[in-house]
Amino acid sequence: MYSRKEGGAGDYVMFSSQLKQKIKYEIHLSKGIAQAVSDKLLHLVFQPIIESSTGNIACVEALLRWDFEGALISPEVFIPLAEKNGAIKEIGYWVIEESMRKLSALHELNQGLKISINVSIIQFEDINFVNKVHNIVSQHNINPRDVHIEITESLFSKDKLKLINMVKGLQALGFMISIDDFGTGYSSLSVIQDLDINFVKIDRSFITNLQINGIDIVKAVMVMSHGLGYQVIAEGVENQQQATTLTTLGIHYLQGYLFDKPLEFEVLKQRLLSRPDEQDSPALLSSANS
């Protein structure tokens, strides 16, 4: 049934030995991810977000990795499974706790560093979510303003009013809110209008097509940012031309493989320990000065 739904309307699926093996593997993964926290098989990597005007690391996005039976399982595979079996709630709090622990250590190297954490819609089903997050952050003596809660637009396709109130509760405590994958979700403009969003992340699909029609989307987002007071992050920046164009357009922050892939914690520390002139991105500085 689920295979047919994934195939689109009007499609049909014949049960086969291959489908049976796929189902068995997904059940096996589902059981594994439910025990991932207790088995200590999760860890975080961190992808820098670069301030376009200076080339310096302003923030890092915490990204979850799962090592299961000797193989790294893609988040695109295990996150939906964790959402289906409810494990995402325990995993989500683990991510926040571990992120705060790591940020506390990173602040010894860079006091101004921020961290961005992805939150699943399932986590908002916990009516105590806002208080629990605030308690975790407070226990590590982290200022909520240094924590960006990253949500996708699709989160608001369900109980919109309840979710908006919870997001506003987080903002009232000082947390920053980022909208991820902007332009691809439920109702982009409606979300921006209803919430005092702090950051908008332009989806990588628009950056990839920057020289075709993506640039028009970027320009429109920038016009809105000036009027509505949010800052813009472009994700999926992979080459010099994209970085130059985006910086010229006034994009505030850039993220992508041009600067860094997701880094293990010790590698990130070494990156932050490098001299300031080594942290600066030649790509950004040359474009800013041109």
Backbone bond lengths (Angstrom), bond angles and torsions (degrees), N, CA, C in turn:
res aa  C-N    CA-C-N  psi(-1)  N-CA   C-N-CA  omega(-1)  CA-C   N-CA-C  phi
1 M - - - 1.458 - - 1.524 111.59 -
2 Y 1.352 116.52 -48.25 1.455 119.86 -179.59 1.522 111.29 -66.26
3 S 1.342 117.28 -36.31 1.453 120.59 177.85 1.513 110.97 -63.67
4 R 1.327 116.92 -39.07 1.455 120.21 177.90 1.519 111.57 -65.79
5 K 1.344 116.30 -41.26 1.466 120.45 179.03 1.517 110.89 -62.59
6 E 1.337 116.28 -39.73 1.455 120.05 179.45 1.522 111.54 -65.91
7 G 1.340 116.33 -26.22 1.456 120.43 -178.58 1.510 113.85 -79.15
8 G 1.323 118.61 -12.47 1.453 121.81 178.94 1.522 111.77 101.69
9 A 1.319 115.21 165.30 1.458 121.75 -177.66 1.529 111.11 -62.57
10 G 1.338 116.31 141.99 1.451 120.83 176.88 1.511 114.08 83.74
11 D 1.330 117.16 -2.05 1.454 120.53 -179.08 1.528 109.08 -90.46
12 Y 1.339 117.14 163.96 1.450 120.85 173.70 1.523 108.66 -140.91
13 V 1.327 116.38 157.66 1.462 121.80 -177.11 1.521 109.01 -131.09
14 M 1.322 115.43 131.49 1.458 120.64 175.04 1.520 108.67 -93.02
15 F 1.331 115.50 132.18 1.459 118.35 178.10 1.535 108.76 -66.61
16 S 1.338 115.16 137.02 1.461 120.08 -176.47 1.514 109.24 -146.49
17 S 1.325 115.92 171.33 1.459 120.03 177.36 1.517 110.83 -65.52
18 Q 1.358 116.52 -32.92 1.471 119.64 177.97 1.526 110.83 -65.58
19 L 1.341 115.67 -42.71 1.460 120.05 178.81 1.521 110.09 -65.60
20 K 1.317 116.94 -38.61 1.461 121.20 177.81 1.523 110.72 -60.52
21 Q 1.340 117.21 -44.32 1.459 121.43 179.36 1.525 111.00 -65.37
22 K 1.322 116.47 -37.88 1.464 120.36 178.16 1.525 110.86 -63.36
23 I 1.326 115.77 -43.76 1.466 120.59 179.98 1.529 110.45 -63.98
24 K 1.329 116.04 -44.54 1.466 120.57 179.72 1.526 110.51 -61.36
25 Y 1.343 116.30 -39.94 1.469 120.03 -179.74 1.531 110.79 -66.83
26 E 1.332 116.89 -40.96 1.464 119.95 179.79 1.531 110.97 -66.19
27 I 1.323 116.69 -37.69 1.472 120.22 176.24 1.522 109.77 -63.95
28 H 1.330 116.03 -41.58 1.464 121.49 178.28 1.528 110.53 -61.79
29 L 1.341 116.20 -44.49 1.467 120.65 178.05 1.528 110.62 -64.86
30 S 1.329 116.56 -39.70 1.463 120.80 -178.44 1.528 110.91 -62.16
31 K 1.323 116.35 -41.63 1.469 120.41 176.72 1.527 110.11 -65.87
32 G 1.330 116.59 -39.56 1.459 121.00 -179.20 1.511 112.95 -65.12
33 I 1.349 117.07 -44.66 1.459 119.77 -177.42 1.527 110.84 -69.44
34 A 1.336 117.15 -26.10 1.467 120.59 177.54 1.525 111.39 -67.41
35 Q 1.332 116.61 -22.68 1.468 121.36 -179.12 1.526 112.28 -108.79
36 A 1.336 116.58 5.70 1.465 120.34 -171.93 1.526 113.16 -62.04
37 V 1.344 116.82 -37.78 1.466 119.24 -179.41 1.525 110.42 -68.98
38 S 1.319 116.98 -49.27 1.465 120.32 -179.00 1.523 111.79 -66.33
39 D 1.324 117.35 -31.83 1.467 120.81 178.54 1.529 112.81 -82.40
40 K 1.336 116.34 -4.02 1.469 122.98 178.05 1.531 112.09 57.03
41 L 1.325 114.37 48.98 1.457 120.36 -178.93 1.529 112.75 -108.42
42 L 1.329 116.10 4.56 1.459 120.66 178.93 1.518 110.79 -100.39
43 H 1.314 116.51 146.85 1.458 119.89 169.94 1.517 109.32 -151.25
44 L 1.310 116.13 164.46 1.452 122.02 -177.73 1.522 111.13 -108.24
45 V 1.319 115.07 145.21 1.464 121.59 166.64 1.524 106.02 -119.98
46 F 1.321 116.41 165.96 1.457 119.79 -170.42 1.529 110.66 -135.62
47 Q 1.340 115.58 123.49 1.461 119.14 177.28 1.525 109.71 -105.25
48 P 1.333 116.59 122.16 1.467 119.99 -179.22 1.521 113.22 -63.98
49 I 1.308 115.07 146.68 1.458 123.87 171.24 1.525 105.77 -114.73
50 I 1.326 115.87 124.37 1.458 122.09 -168.94 1.519 111.75 -100.68
51 E 1.327 116.46 134.37 1.462 120.62 173.15 1.522 107.91 -75.74
52 S 1.326 116.47 119.60 1.465 120.09 -170.69 1.528 112.88 -65.41
53 S 1.326 117.55 -30.64 1.464 120.01 -176.13 1.523 113.08 -75.03
54 T 1.343 117.83 -21.13 1.467 120.78 -177.11 1.526 113.62 -122.09
55 G 1.321 117.44 -23.95 1.458 120.35 -174.85 1.514 113.15 82.78
56 N 1.325 117.59 3.70 1.465 121.00 -178.58 1.532 111.61 -87.76
57 I 1.331 115.58 156.26 1.465 121.29 175.58 1.524 108.64 -74.57
58 A 1.323 115.68 117.98 1.464 120.38 -179.86 1.521 111.68 -100.24
59 C 1.339 115.20 -28.96 1.460 120.76 -173.29 1.525 108.00 -153.75
60 V 1.321 116.28 158.97 1.462 120.32 171.77 1.519 108.50 -128.51
61 E 1.317 116.06 138.69 1.470 120.18 175.87 1.516 108.91 -93.76
62 A 1.330 116.16 124.54 1.461 121.45 177.94 1.526 108.85 -80.79
63 L 1.329 115.50 124.92 1.463 121.39 -178.03 1.526 109.51 -122.04
64 L 1.312 116.23 134.10 1.455 122.03 -173.29 1.527 111.64 -85.92
65 R 1.339 115.58 138.42 1.456 121.97 175.97 1.527 108.75 -128.97
66 W 1.335 115.59 144.43 1.466 122.26 -178.93 1.516 109.66 -128.59
67 D 1.320 115.90 118.15 1.462 122.34 177.02 1.527 107.86 -98.89
68 F 1.325 116.51 108.62 1.463 121.80 -174.74 1.522 110.30 -122.73
69 E 1.322 115.22 115.94 1.463 122.25 178.26 1.526 112.08 53.46
70 G 1.340 114.10 43.43 1.457 120.10 174.72 1.508 115.46 83.59
71 A 1.328 117.74 4.52 1.469 120.48 -179.95 1.526 110.06 -130.71
72 L 1.329 115.94 144.28 1.453 120.64 174.52 1.525 108.52 -82.97
73 I 1.322 116.19 121.56 1.457 121.78 179.67 1.525 108.58 -92.86
74 S 1.302 116.89 132.71 1.459 121.42 -178.15 1.529 111.35 -63.05
75 P 1.341 117.71 138.62 1.468 120.52 175.04 1.527 112.11 -58.40
76 E 1.328 117.21 -29.37 1.456 120.77 178.50 1.532 111.14 -64.41
77 V 1.335 115.40 -21.58 1.464 120.65 177.87 1.516 111.24 -92.41
78 F 1.347 117.18 -50.06 1.461 118.27 -170.46 1.523 114.51 -84.65
79 I 1.326 119.08 -25.24 1.471 119.46 178.83 1.528 111.06 -63.97
80 P 1.342 120.04 -48.41 1.477 118.90 176.31 1.522 112.95 -59.03
81 L 1.333 117.47 -36.69 1.460 120.38 177.99 1.532 110.34 -64.94
82 A 1.329 115.82 -42.93 1.469 120.21 179.73 1.517 111.09 -66.12
83 E 1.328 117.15 -32.25 1.460 120.34 177.32 1.528 110.60 -70.68
84 K 1.323 116.22 -36.98 1.467 119.95 179.96 1.517 112.72 -68.57
85 N 1.349 116.79 -41.49 1.475 118.65 -175.92 1.530 113.15 -93.90
86 G 1.325 116.90 2.50 1.465 120.55 175.25 1.513 114.98 86.70
87 A 1.334 117.61 -4.13 1.469 120.75 -178.07 1.522 112.59 -67.16
88 I 1.334 116.39 -18.12 1.464 120.33 -176.04 1.529 112.02 -61.64
89 K 1.328 117.99 -26.42 1.466 119.87 -179.36 1.530 110.47 -67.27
90 E 1.330 116.84 -49.77 1.465 120.11 177.79 1.529 110.20 -64.40
91 I 1.315 116.87 -42.18 1.465 121.14 179.64 1.524 110.07 -62.47
92 G 1.335 116.15 -41.72 1.461 119.94 -178.64 1.519 112.82 -60.73
93 Y 1.334 116.66 -43.30 1.464 119.35 178.56 1.531 110.82 -68.84
94 W 1.323 116.52 -34.20 1.469 119.58 176.10 1.521 110.08 -62.52
95 V 1.318 117.06 -42.34 1.472 121.47 179.49 1.524 110.62 -61.22
96 I 1.321 116.61 -43.75 1.470 119.92 179.85 1.520 110.39 -65.26
97 E 1.318 117.23 -45.34 1.468 121.49 179.08 1.530 111.17 -60.19
98 E 1.326 116.48 -48.16 1.467 120.57 -178.92 1.524 111.23 -67.17
99 S 1.312 117.54 -36.52 1.464 121.43 177.85 1.519 111.10 -62.66
100 M 1.340 116.50 -41.58 1.459 119.91 179.87 1.533 110.95 -67.85
101 R 1.329 116.13 -38.06 1.460 120.54 177.96 1.539 110.44 -61.82
102 K 1.321 114.63 -44.19 1.464 119.43 -179.54 1.527 111.34 -70.84
103 L 1.324 117.93 -39.62 1.461 120.56 179.88 1.520 110.82 -64.49
104 S 1.315 116.86 -38.78 1.463 120.64 177.59 1.525 110.78 -58.01
105 A 1.337 116.59 -41.34 1.465 120.75 178.15 1.527 111.03 -69.83
106 L 1.320 117.02 -38.60 1.464 120.71 -179.27 1.527 112.05 -68.47
107 H 1.338 116.58 -28.61 1.462 119.97 179.35 1.527 111.94 -65.71
108 E 1.311 116.90 -19.11 1.464 119.66 174.48 1.520 111.01 -70.34
109 L 1.331 116.29 -20.35 1.460 121.43 178.73 1.524 111.88 -102.07
110 N 1.326 116.26 -32.91 1.462 121.36 -178.22 1.521 108.40 -149.16
111 Q 1.316 116.53 98.67 1.459 121.91 -173.41 1.518 112.44 -64.61
112 G 1.328 116.92 -25.32 1.461 119.88 -176.16 1.516 114.75 -90.10
113 L 1.307 117.91 1.66 1.458 121.53 -175.54 1.534 111.57 -68.09
114 K 1.325 116.32 139.49 1.463 123.27 176.20 1.529 108.66 -109.52
115 I 1.338 115.05 165.62 1.461 119.40 176.16 1.521 109.62 -134.55
116 S 1.328 115.90 141.26 1.456 122.60 179.95 1.522 109.27 -111.71
117 I 1.340 115.79 131.33 1.466 121.46 -175.47 1.524 109.39 -126.00
118 N 1.324 116.32 127.35 1.460 121.01 177.96 1.531 110.49 -79.02
119 V 1.320 115.34 137.06 1.461 121.30 -178.98 1.523 109.62 -124.14
120 S 1.327 116.15 132.95 1.460 122.22 179.27 1.526 110.82 -84.94
121 I 1.319 115.32 151.77 1.459 120.27 177.15 1.532 111.33 -59.19
122 I 1.333 117.51 -31.30 1.465 121.19 -179.29 1.522 110.76 -63.77
123 Q 1.336 116.54 -32.61 1.465 119.87 -179.74 1.520 111.36 -64.45
124 F 1.321 117.57 -29.22 1.457 120.98 -179.48 1.522 112.31 -75.65
125 E 1.326 116.46 -7.88 1.466 118.89 176.06 1.524 111.37 -71.40
126 D 1.324 116.98 -19.18 1.466 121.73 176.15 1.526 108.38 -77.84
127 I 1.326 116.48 113.45 1.470 119.56 -176.12 1.525 112.00 -64.36
128 N 1.327 116.76 -17.99 1.471 120.53 179.71 1.528 112.19 -98.67
129 F 1.338 116.68 12.59 1.459 121.01 -174.95 1.528 112.38 -55.25
130 V 1.318 117.03 -48.20 1.470 120.75 -176.12 1.531 110.84 -60.78
131 N 1.317 116.99 -46.96 1.466 120.91 -179.32 1.524 111.64 -65.96
132 K 1.331 116.82 -40.08 1.463 119.93 179.99 1.523 111.12 -63.85
133 V 1.316 116.23 -43.92 1.469 119.82 178.86 1.523 110.46 -61.71
134 H 1.318 115.89 -44.72 1.463 119.88 -179.35 1.529 111.21 -62.69
135 N 1.324 116.95 -39.48 1.466 120.62 179.26 1.529 111.41 -64.63
136 I 1.335 116.86 -42.58 1.464 120.46 179.12 1.517 110.76 -61.32
137 V 1.322 115.71 -46.34 1.466 120.84 -178.81 1.524 110.68 -63.81
138 S 1.318 116.03 -42.41 1.475 120.52 -179.51 1.526 111.89 -64.44
139 Q 1.332 117.07 -37.82 1.459 121.25 -179.88 1.526 112.29 -61.32
140 H 1.321 116.49 -26.19 1.465 120.68 179.76 1.528 111.94 -100.13
141 N 1.332 115.91 10.75 1.469 121.93 177.97 1.532 112.59 55.78
142 I 1.336 115.42 38.13 1.454 121.32 178.08 1.526 108.68 -99.74
143 N 1.322 116.48 136.09 1.463 120.95 175.19 1.528 108.49 -73.56
144 P 1.343 118.46 126.39 1.468 119.90 179.57 1.526 113.67 -53.43
145 R 1.322 117.74 -26.46 1.469 120.26 178.98 1.526 112.12 -66.19
146 D 1.326 116.40 -16.59 1.464 120.14 177.55 1.528 111.86 -88.41
147 V 1.329 116.50 2.29 1.467 121.01 -176.66 1.532 109.38 -117.68
148 H 1.330 115.27 119.80 1.456 121.21 177.12 1.526 108.69 -100.98
149 I 1.303 117.00 117.25 1.456 121.96 175.09 1.527 107.61 -87.27
150 E 1.325 115.86 117.50 1.462 121.14 -173.53 1.526 109.72 -103.02
151 I 1.321 115.85 120.74 1.459 121.38 -178.58 1.524 109.53 -126.48
152 T 1.341 115.96 155.37 1.457 119.82 177.29 1.516 109.52 -97.30
153 E 1.329 115.42 156.56 1.466 120.58 -179.47 1.523 111.74 -59.97
154 S 1.326 117.00 -34.32 1.461 120.94 -176.76 1.522 111.88 -62.08
155 L 1.323 117.00 -19.24 1.463 121.21 177.71 1.522 110.96 -56.81
156 F 1.344 116.95 -29.37 1.459 120.49 -174.43 1.528 113.26 -91.23
157 S 1.335 116.46 10.89 1.464 119.51 -179.65 1.522 112.00 -81.23
158 K 1.340 118.06 -7.86 1.468 121.17 -179.00 1.524 110.19 -104.99
159 D 1.317 117.55 -115.33 1.465 120.82 -177.22 1.531 107.95 -83.31
160 K 1.314 114.61 83.21 1.458 121.11 -171.18 1.529 112.83 -60.52
161 L 1.323 117.42 -46.59 1.458 120.76 -176.41 1.524 111.40 -62.82
162 K 1.339 116.43 -43.87 1.461 120.87 179.68 1.530 110.63 -61.40
163 L 1.315 116.28 -43.86 1.459 120.79 -177.96 1.518 111.64 -67.99
164 I 1.315 115.61 -40.31 1.469 119.42 178.09 1.527 109.98 -61.20
165 N 1.328 117.82 -42.10 1.463 121.37 179.03 1.526 111.33 -63.45
166 M 1.339 117.26 -38.43 1.457 120.28 179.38 1.531 110.68 -69.12
167 V 1.332 116.31 -40.28 1.461 119.83 178.06 1.527 110.15 -64.45
168 K 1.309 116.55 -42.07 1.466 119.79 177.85 1.533 110.79 -64.15
169 G 1.348 115.94 -33.00 1.463 119.65 176.09 1.517 111.46 -63.70
170 L 1.310 116.54 -40.40 1.467 120.83 176.69 1.526 110.14 -63.87
171 Q 1.326 116.41 -44.08 1.467 120.15 -179.23 1.524 111.33 -64.68
172 A 1.333 116.58 -35.98 1.462 120.12 179.13 1.526 111.26 -63.02
173 L 1.326 116.55 -27.66 1.465 121.49 178.74 1.534 111.86 -85.68
174 G 1.333 115.78 -5.40 1.464 119.79 176.21 1.514 115.25 109.96
175 F 1.338 118.12 -6.96 1.458 120.35 -178.83 1.526 110.92 -67.96
176 M 1.319 115.78 146.27 1.452 122.22 174.32 1.531 108.71 -90.65
177 I 1.323 116.47 144.57 1.465 121.01 -179.10 1.525 109.80 -117.97
178 S 1.330 115.26 128.33 1.463 121.83 176.69 1.519 109.66 -115.26
179 I 1.328 116.35 138.07 1.453 121.47 173.42 1.530 107.27 -98.81
180 D 1.330 116.63 119.88 1.463 122.04 -177.94 1.531 110.26 -91.53
181 D 1.333 116.07 157.67 1.471 122.79 175.64 1.527 111.80 53.87
182 F 1.328 116.61 40.79 1.456 120.65 -176.00 1.533 110.83 -59.65
183 G 1.333 114.87 133.82 1.450 120.47 177.78 1.508 114.71 98.19
184 T 1.338 117.34 -5.10 1.468 119.81 -177.34 1.516 112.90 -117.47
185 G 1.323 117.73 -3.14 1.455 120.26 -169.11 1.512 115.67 -105.54
186 Y 1.332 114.19 -146.92 1.470 123.35 -167.58 1.530 112.84 -66.50
187 S 1.314 117.46 -60.39 1.475 120.48 -177.05 1.523 107.92 -158.12
188 S 1.292 116.05 79.25 1.463 122.35 -172.44 1.522 113.25 -51.08
189 L 1.328 116.71 -54.13 1.459 120.01 -174.63 1.520 111.07 -67.37
190 S 1.328 117.28 -34.42 1.464 121.00 178.67 1.520 110.84 -63.97
191 V 1.337 116.20 -43.00 1.467 120.72 179.66 1.521 110.21 -64.01
192 I 1.317 116.29 -45.42 1.465 120.69 -179.56 1.524 110.65 -62.03
193 Q 1.330 116.78 -37.58 1.459 121.18 -178.49 1.522 112.14 -70.89
194 D 1.326 116.31 -38.37 1.464 120.70 -174.59 1.519 113.61 -81.80
195 L 1.334 117.00 -20.48 1.455 120.68 -176.69 1.522 111.38 -123.35
196 D 1.294 115.71 146.97 1.461 120.94 175.44 1.535 107.65 -86.26
197 I 1.339 115.07 72.14 1.458 121.61 -174.99 1.526 110.92 -65.02
198 N 1.317 116.65 142.80 1.468 121.18 178.68 1.523 113.02 -91.15
199 F 1.339 115.57 -38.59 1.467 120.43 -178.74 1.529 110.11 -139.16
200 V 1.320 114.63 145.50 1.457 121.69 172.58 1.522 107.84 -122.79
201 K 1.326 115.95 129.06 1.462 121.12 177.48 1.522 109.18 -101.57
202 I 1.324 116.14 115.34 1.463 120.15 178.88 1.523 108.97 -72.34
203 D 1.308 116.56 128.37 1.457 121.35 -176.94 1.525 111.36 -59.42
204 R 1.330 115.23 144.59 1.462 121.27 -176.29 1.525 112.84 -61.23
205 S 1.337 117.90 -24.45 1.461 119.97 -179.30 1.524 111.14 -62.23
206 F 1.334 117.48 -34.06 1.458 120.75 177.72 1.520 111.16 -73.84
207 I 1.320 116.93 -32.85 1.466 120.65 178.67 1.527 110.19 -71.07
208 T 1.332 116.22 -39.63 1.464 120.52 177.64 1.523 110.96 -60.30
209 N 1.331 116.17 -37.70 1.468 121.30 -179.07 1.523 112.45 -99.30
210 L 1.317 115.55 28.60 1.463 120.90 -174.22 1.518 112.42 -57.20
211 Q 1.328 116.77 -39.82 1.456 120.11 -175.67 1.534 112.65 -84.73
212 I 1.330 116.50 -1.51 1.474 119.64 177.79 1.531 108.35 -101.22
213 N 1.322 117.29 -81.85 1.469 119.41 177.52 1.523 112.60 -131.57
214 G 1.337 116.41 -2.06 1.460 119.70 179.14 1.509 113.20 -62.40
215 I 1.317 116.56 -28.67 1.473 120.02 -177.43 1.531 111.33 -64.25
216 D 1.329 116.83 -31.50 1.467 119.76 178.71 1.524 111.08 -67.73
217 I 1.336 116.42 -37.43 1.465 120.58 176.05 1.522 110.24 -64.32
218 V 1.336 116.18 -45.23 1.466 121.12 -179.95 1.523 110.49 -60.24
219 K 1.321 116.62 -44.44 1.470 120.06 179.27 1.524 111.03 -61.46
220 A 1.333 116.83 -41.62 1.467 120.58 -179.71 1.525 111.22 -64.79
221 V 1.342 116.35 -40.74 1.464 120.80 178.68 1.524 110.28 -63.59
222 M 1.327 116.63 -39.07 1.470 120.48 179.89 1.524 111.33 -66.88
223 V 1.319 116.84 -39.56 1.477 120.11 177.46 1.520 109.85 -60.88
224 M 1.336 116.76 -45.07 1.463 120.56 178.51 1.522 111.73 -64.54
225 S 1.342 116.37 -36.32 1.468 119.50 -178.16 1.519 111.38 -62.63
226 H 1.319 116.37 -36.29 1.468 119.23 178.97 1.529 110.61 -67.43
227 G 1.330 116.54 -37.65 1.456 119.84 -178.25 1.516 113.74 -78.73
228 L 1.342 116.59 -33.94 1.465 120.60 -174.10 1.529 113.41 -101.86
229 G 1.317 116.80 -6.94 1.463 119.69 171.27 1.507 116.65 80.54
230 Y 1.334 119.04 19.11 1.461 119.86 175.61 1.526 109.83 -101.12
231 Q 1.331 116.23 164.10 1.454 120.83 177.12 1.521 109.88 -106.68
232 V 1.320 115.50 156.83 1.462 120.50 -170.39 1.519 111.31 -116.64
233 I 1.335 114.60 134.62 1.462 122.42 175.28 1.525 107.51 -117.69
234 A 1.323 116.87 129.45 1.463 121.38 174.93 1.518 108.04 -101.10
235 E 1.338 116.81 122.47 1.453 119.98 179.26 1.529 110.42 -105.16
236 G 1.332 115.28 157.46 1.454 119.38 179.69 1.519 113.37 81.27
237 V 1.348 117.15 26.09 1.474 120.66 178.02 1.526 108.08 -78.00
238 E 1.317 116.52 118.01 1.461 119.81 -172.50 1.516 114.73 -121.65
239 N 1.328 118.17 -10.58 1.463 117.76 179.61 1.518 111.78 -143.45
240 Q 1.332 114.30 166.88 1.457 122.96 -176.06 1.528 112.21 -59.96
241 Q 1.308 116.78 -41.52 1.461 120.51 -177.49 1.526 111.39 -62.66
242 Q 1.326 116.72 -42.13 1.463 120.57 177.69 1.522 110.89 -62.24
243 A 1.337 116.28 -45.45 1.466 120.49 -178.64 1.523 110.89 -61.92
244 T 1.324 116.71 -42.27 1.464 121.40 -179.57 1.525 110.84 -64.19
245 T 1.325 116.12 -46.77 1.462 120.63 -178.81 1.524 111.35 -63.18
246 L 1.322 116.46 -45.90 1.463 121.20 -177.80 1.521 112.07 -65.74
247 T 1.328 115.73 -40.10 1.461 119.84 178.56 1.525 110.48 -65.13
248 T 1.337 116.62 -41.35 1.457 121.47 178.29 1.520 111.88 -62.77
249 L 1.336 116.35 -34.63 1.460 121.49 179.10 1.528 112.64 -74.88
250 G 1.335 116.37 -10.93 1.464 120.09 177.11 1.508 115.12 95.39
251 I 1.348 117.83 12.64 1.460 120.18 176.39 1.526 109.05 -57.67
252 H 1.324 117.03 133.28 1.463 121.05 -173.23 1.533 113.46 -74.99
253 Y 1.339 115.94 -40.43 1.471 119.98 -174.84 1.532 110.15 -138.37
254 L 1.332 114.92 147.65 1.460 122.10 -179.67 1.518 110.18 -127.08
255 Q 1.331 114.95 145.37 1.460 120.73 -179.56 1.521 108.45 -143.39
256 G 1.325 116.61 134.53 1.454 118.14 178.42 1.511 112.59 161.74
257 Y 1.322 115.70 176.54 1.457 121.98 -175.11 1.527 113.02 -66.72
258 L 1.334 117.90 -17.99 1.465 118.86 175.46 1.518 110.47 -59.10
259 F 1.324 116.73 -33.91 1.459 121.46 -177.72 1.528 111.85 -98.09
260 D 1.326 116.36 -51.87 1.464 120.52 -179.51 1.514 109.95 -163.64
261 K 1.308 116.43 142.14 1.454 121.40 165.84 1.531 106.63 -79.50
262 P 1.329 119.24 170.99 1.470 120.05 174.11 1.526 110.39 -57.18
263 L 1.340 116.27 129.89 1.459 122.02 -171.95 1.529 111.66 -108.70
264 E 1.314 115.93 143.31 1.454 120.23 169.09 1.529 108.34 -64.73
265 F 1.318 116.43 154.93 1.463 121.20 -172.15 1.534 112.63 -57.20
266 E 1.314 118.10 -45.67 1.466 120.58 -178.29 1.525 111.62 -65.50
267 V 1.326 116.54 -34.68 1.469 120.07 177.40 1.527 109.65 -67.37
268 L 1.337 116.50 -41.22 1.462 120.46 177.48 1.522 110.63 -60.88
269 K 1.317 116.93 -42.20 1.463 120.00 178.93 1.528 110.76 -59.34
270 Q 1.316 116.92 -43.28 1.463 120.21 178.12 1.523 110.95 -63.82
271 R 1.303 115.58 -36.06 1.468 120.52 177.74 1.521 110.36 -62.53
272 L 1.322 116.71 -41.98 1.463 120.94 -179.43 1.524 112.34 -74.17
273 L 1.333 115.71 -26.16 1.464 120.33 179.29 1.512 113.02 -76.97
274 S 1.335 117.37 -15.74 1.464 120.32 179.91 1.519 109.68 -65.23
275 R 1.305 115.23 157.13 1.463 119.71 -177.81 1.530 109.95 -63.85
276 P 1.343 118.07 148.61 1.462 121.26 -177.78 1.520 113.70 -51.07
277 D 1.348 117.21 -40.35 1.459 118.84 -177.75 1.523 111.20 -70.32
278 E 1.333 116.95 -18.36 1.460 119.83 176.24 1.529 110.43 -84.45
279 Q 1.339 116.54 -24.84 1.461 119.69 178.28 1.520 110.99 -74.90
280 D 1.356 117.41 -30.16 1.442 119.60 -177.42 1.521 110.68 -60.43
281 S 1.317 115.24 139.72 1.463 120.32 179.76 1.516 109.83 -90.74
282 P 1.336 119.05 117.53 1.472 121.07 177.17 1.524 111.79 -54.82
283 A 1.337 116.18 -34.46 1.457 120.08 -179.31 1.516 110.88 -59.94
284 L 1.325 115.67 -45.51 1.464 119.99 -177.03 1.513 111.28 -73.94
285 L 1.330 116.38 -43.78 1.442 119.21 -175.86 1.525 111.75 -65.17
286 S 1.333 117.20 -39.56 1.451 120.22 179.98 1.523 110.54 -67.36
287 S 1.356 116.04 -37.90 1.455 118.75 -179.08 1.521 110.81 -71.80
288 A 1.331 115.74 -36.25 1.463 119.18 -179.39 1.518 111.71 -68.20
289 N 1.339 116.01 -29.78 1.452 120.33 -177.50 1.522 113.06 -89.92
290 S 1.334 116.18 -8.11 1.468 119.12 -175.83 1.519 111.29 -82.50
